[in-house]
Amino acid sequence: MSEPRLTNLALYLQRLGFDAPPAPTLQTLRQLQLRHTGAFPFENLTTLLGQPVLIDLPSIEQKVLHDGRGGYCYELNNLFLALLQTLGFDARGITGRVVMNQPEGAWTARTHRLSLVTLDGVRYITDVGFGGMVPTAPLILDTEDEQLTPHEPYRIEQHADGYTLRANVGGEWRAMYIFDLQRQEDIDYTLGNWYVSTHPESSFVKQLMVARTGEGWRRTLNNGSFAIHRMGSESERRQVTDVDELIGLLEREFDIRVPAKEALKPVLERLIEPVPQAN
């Protein structure tokens, strides 16, 4: 499979704070991953509008770099992998199964995309498309030790079927996703993307999911539930029940140029309606 080519490298790097292409080092990878999660939000507005999610590189570049949007793993990690390869990193795409908030031992569909990077013989996973719990630093694959990041600590457990990524959330090591190193082709991503963006049971078509992570903070929005998580302090949470306020929040807190507002408003209104209380 030929490596994709970015057509907007200078603009992409500028958005990430680089005036020129940086050398493909571990320090560069760390900077790119942390800055990416702050610059480009995780969001699923396209699926809520019932529109196809295009995951070819030119479409992603247009959406994210020019249209003021974000995306989910099949978009953000595709774009990020193209950046890494263009800069000279030894990197390739891999996939996994999201098990966050699932019972321990759950085995879900293969619907997550991330990347494997090898630097000086050391293998790392890198991920900029995992919503509100995205790791903000590359993680060494071949160790089960706790690994610190600018946000939560993570660790990777190896088992017979691959690996499990865990994060330490509130003192508990919670499983995020299961993954392996199997070779992936475009058709594998096409199938996963088609499932998450169209299947009626997919959470991406049933609820609003937005996240942005920067230096010392995470912001998340799930339907009308907005939260700001600051490292080392209590989280701030509030419920948004007005659709215009919600759209303002998407623009102000997540830096999203909200598309097709009039078509999106009735969809968002349904998602933020208060749940009726039982008598």
N, C-alpha and C positions, 0 to 999 in steps of 0.2 A: 504494500500500500504506500503510495508516494506521500511525502510529507506535504501538508497544506501550506500555502504561502499567504502571508498577511499582505494586504494592499495598503494598510493604514498604520504601518509600524511607528512612524514618528508621532502621530497623534496618540496612539495607544500608550507609548512610553511617556509622552507628556502628561497624560492623565494619571500616570503612576509616579510622576515626579522625576523623570529622567530626561535630560537634554540630549543624550546620545546613548546608543546601545551599550549596556553594561556588559562586563565580562561574565561568562557562565560559571559563576562560583557559588558556593553555598551561601555566602553573605548576600549575593544578589538574589538568590532564590528566596531567602528569608524576607528580604525587603519587598520583593514582588508579591509574595503571597499575602503578607500583612496589609500592604497598601491596596491590593486588589479588592479585598473584602470590604474596605472602606469606600473605595471609589465606585464600585459597581454592585448595586444591590441584588440580592436574591429576590425574585418576584415571579408571580404566575398570572399576571393580568391577561396575557394573551389567551390562556386556556379558559379563563372565566368569561371572556368575550366569545368563546366558541370558535376561535380562529386557529388555523394550523400553526404549530410551532416549527419554524424552519430552522434546521440545524446544519445547513451547509455554511461554510465559513463566510462567504460574502454576505449572506443574510444576517448572520450574527454580528458581523462587523457593523453593518448598517444600523441594526437595532440598538446595539450597545454603545458604539462609539459616536454615532451621528444622531440617533433619534432620542437620546436621553433616557434610555431604558436600562433594565437589568435583564435577568433571566434566571433559569434554573440550571442544574448540573450539566445537561446535554448542551447547553449554550455556553455557560461561563467556563466550564472546564475544557470544552472544545477550543474556545478562544484562547484560554490560558496555555493550553498545550501547544497551539500554533505559535504563540509568543516564545515559549521556552525553546521550541525547535528552531525557530528563526534566530534566536540568540546563540544557538550552538549547544544547548543542553542535550544530553542523551536522555530522551524522554519518550514515553509512549502511553497510550490510554489503556486503562483497565476498568473493570466494572465490579459492582458490589450489590449487596442486598440490604436495604435499610431496615434495621430492627429497633431503632430508637422508639421508646414507649411501647414496645411489644413485650410479651412474656419472655422470660429468660429461656433460651433455646429455640425461639421462633425462627422459622426459615421462610423468608418472604421472596417476592419476585426480584429478579435481577434488574433493578431500575435505577441504579446510581452509577454515575461516571466520575472517575478521578484519574490521576496520572501517577506513573512510576518514573522516578528520575534516578539515574546512577551517576554519582560524582566521586571520582577517585576510588572506584571500586566499592563504594558504599551505596546501598539502595535506600531510597526515601520514597514515601508517598507524599503527594502534594494535592491539595483540594481547595478550590475557591468557590464551590457550589453546593454547600451542605447547610444552607439556611442558618438558623440561629445558633447552631452548634458547630459551625465550620471551624476546623483547626486553623489557627493563624500562624503556623510555622510548619515547615516540612518535618516529617517524622521518620526517624530511622526505622526501616522495616525489620531488620534482623536483630532485634533486641526486645525483651519483654519488660525492660526497665521503664519506670515512670519517666516521661519526657515533658519538660516544662515548655510552655509557649507563652506569648504575651497575654494569654487569657487562661483557660483552664489547663491543668495537667492532663496528658493523654498517655495511654499505653496500648501496645499492640500485642495481642495474644496469638500465638501460632497453634493451629490444631490440624486435624487430619484433612479437613476440607478447605484449608486456607488460613485466613486470619480474621480476628475480630478487633475492631477499633473501639476502645473504651475511653470515656472521659470521666474525670472526677468532678461530679456535680454535687455540691453540698455534702462532701465527704463520702459519697457513694460512687463506686466505679460502674457507670452505666454503659451498656453496649450501644454503640452508635450505628455501625454497619459491619457486615461480614463481607469480605472481598477475597479474590484470588488473583493470580497473575496470568490467567489464560489470555492468549492472544485474542484481540477483538478487531473486527472489521467494521466498516461503515454500516453494514446491514444490521449488526448487533445493536448499534446505537439507534438506528432507525426504528427497530422493533421496540426497544425500551421506551424511546421517546413517544412513539405512537400509542403505547399502552398508557403511560402516565398522562398524556395530554388529551386522550379521548375516552378511555374506559370509564363507564359510569360509576364504578367503585373506586376510582382513583381519587385520592384526596386533593389532587391538583385541579380537578374539575368541580369539586364540591365546596372548597373553602379558600379564602384569601390567605396567602402565606407570603410574608415579606420579611426580609431581614437585612441588616447592615451592621458590620462590625468594624470598629476602628480602634485607635489607641486607648485602651483602658475601658472600653464600653461595647455593649451589644444592644441593638435596638431590634425589637421583634413586633410584628403585627400579625395576629391570627384572627381573621374576621374582624370583630371590633375590639379585640383585646390587645391594647398597646402596652409595651413594657420597655423600660430602659434599665439594663443591667450594668452596673458599674463595678469593676473589679474591686473587691475588698469592702463594699458597702451594700446597704440594702437596695433591692430593686424597687423602682417606681412603676406602678401599674395603674392603668385606668381603662375604663370601658368607653368606647366611642359609639354613640347611637345616632349621630347625624351624618348623613352621607357627604355633605359638603365639607364638614369638618374632617371626615375620613380622607377625602381627596386632598385637602390641604395638608394633612399629615403625610400622605404619600409624597407630596411635592417637597415639603419642608424638611421632614426628618429622614426621608430615604432618597431624596434627590432624584425622584422619578418624574419624567415628563409624562403625565398621565394621558394615555391615548383614549380616543373615542369616548369622551366623558359622558355624553348624553346616552350612549348605548350602555356604558358601564354602570351608570347610576342605579338603574333598577336592579341590576345584579347585586351590587354592593348593598343596597337597601335590604334585600332579602337576607343577606348574610349577617347583617348587624341587628336584625330584629330581635328584641328581647325574647328569650324563651319563656312561654307561658308557665306560671307557677301552678302546680297542682294544688287543689283545695284540701 
